Amino acid sequence: MMRRIILGFMGLHILHHASKEAITGTFMMKELENHGYKVSPGTIYPLLQNMEKLGLLKSTWEIKDGRRIRAYQITQEGIKVLEEGKKKIKELCMEILGDTE
């Protein structure tokens, strides 16, 4: 159960960064690691691919440092899901943690 919850939060985290700039799987693994998550390629790449299948991300191939990499950008549907997710997280945090102001 906890794994599914964490994957959901990771998905929103991915959408957040993809809304700012194109992202790669390697970038997201490092970013999530900065937040204390240990994420393997076997977790992040299927998650990115599934998000693309759902229409939340779109990918393009790019050349970086002489290597081909897949870069992901958020779609209009991804923006909608991110905004909905942010509202739900805020509501949930307010309920669980209370008003911290």
C-alpha positions in Angstrom: 0.0 0.0 0.0 2.7 2.5 1.0 4.5 1.8 -2.3 1.5 2.9 -4.3 1.1 6.1 -2.3 4.8 6.9 -2.8 4.6 6.2 -6.5 1.6 8.6 -6.7 3.7 11.3 -5.0 6.6 10.6 -7.3 4.3 11.0 -10.3 3.2 14.4 -9.0 6.9 15.3 -8.4 7.7 14.3 -11.9 4.9 16.4 -13.3 6.0 19.4 -11.2 9.5 19.3 -12.7 8.3 18.5 -16.2 6.2 21.7 -16.0 9.3 23.7 -15.4 11.6 22.1 -18.0 12.2 19.0 -20.0 13.4 16.2 -17.6 15.1 12.8 -18.0 14.9 9.6 -16.0 18.4 10.2 -14.7 17.5 13.8 -13.5 14.4 12.5 -11.7 16.3 9.7 -10.0 18.8 12.3 -8.7 16.1 14.7 -7.7 14.1 12.1 -5.8 17.3 10.9 -4.1 17.8 14.5 -2.9 14.4 14.0 -1.1 15.4 10.7 0.5 13.9 8.3 -2.0 16.1 5.5 -3.4 14.7 5.0 -6.9 16.2 2.5 -9.4 16.0 2.7 -13.2 13.6 -0.3 -13.0 11.1 2.0 -11.1 11.6 5.4 -12.7 11.6 4.4 -16.4 8.4 2.3 -16.3 6.7 5.2 -14.3 7.8 7.7 -17.0 6.6 5.4 -19.8 3.3 4.8 -18.1 2.8 8.5 -17.6 3.5 9.0 -21.3 0.9 6.3 -22.2 -1.6 8.1 -20.0 -1.0 11.3 -22.0 0.6 13.2 -19.0 4.0 13.4 -20.6 5.4 13.4 -24.1 9.0 12.5 -24.9 11.5 13.3 -27.6 14.9 11.9 -28.3 17.8 14.4 -27.8 21.6 14.2 -28.1 23.5 15.3 -24.9 27.2 14.9 -24.5 27.2 12.6 -27.6 24.6 10.3 -26.1 21.0 9.8 -27.1 18.6 10.5 -24.2 14.8 10.6 -23.9 13.5 14.0 -22.6 10.0 14.3 -21.2 7.8 17.3 -21.2 4.4 17.8 -19.5 1.3 17.8 -21.7 -1.9 19.9 -21.3 -3.5 16.8 -19.6 -0.4 16.5 -17.3 -0.9 20.2 -16.3 -4.5 19.5 -15.4 -3.6 16.4 -13.3 -0.8 18.4 -11.6 -3.1 21.2 -10.6 -5.7 18.8 -9.4 -3.1 16.8 -7.5 -1.7 20.0 -5.8 -5.2 20.9 -4.6 -5.8 17.4 -3.2 -2.4 17.4 -1.5 -3.1 20.8 0.1 -6.5 19.6 1.3 -5.1 16.4 2.7 -2.2 18.2 4.5 -4.6 20.7 6.0 -6.8 17.9 7.3 -4.0 15.7 8.6 -1.6 18.4 9.9 -4.1 21.1 10.6 -3.7 24.8 9.9 0.0 25.7 10.6 -0.5 29.4 10.3 
